[in-house]
Amino acid sequence: MNDRKKAVHVGTVVLETVKGHLWLSFAILAVVAGAVGAALVPPLVLGRIVDGLTAGERLTLRPCGIWPSPHWREGWNPPGRAR
């Protein structure tokens, strides 16, 4: 009986803490969701590399869009389209 009372007490404390620090709770959920999303990216990239290698494509290093283009100030202008 003492364990049940302690479990209810712990649940109440956790619930009150979540209610009292709502922004902290949302921030923790956002960080966990971001960590799960970041953990899913490497297998997807590796899967594309393996699929390309099994299809007979050469393995090349391609810019992934993180580094700025030399034309970043001018914007992207598709071929055949005048400014």
Protein Blocks (a to p, Z undefined) as FASTA:
>chain_A
ZZmmmmmmmmmmmmmmmmmmmmlmmmmmmmmmmmmmmmmmmmmmmmmmmmmmmnopacdd
ddehlaccfklmnopadehiaZZ
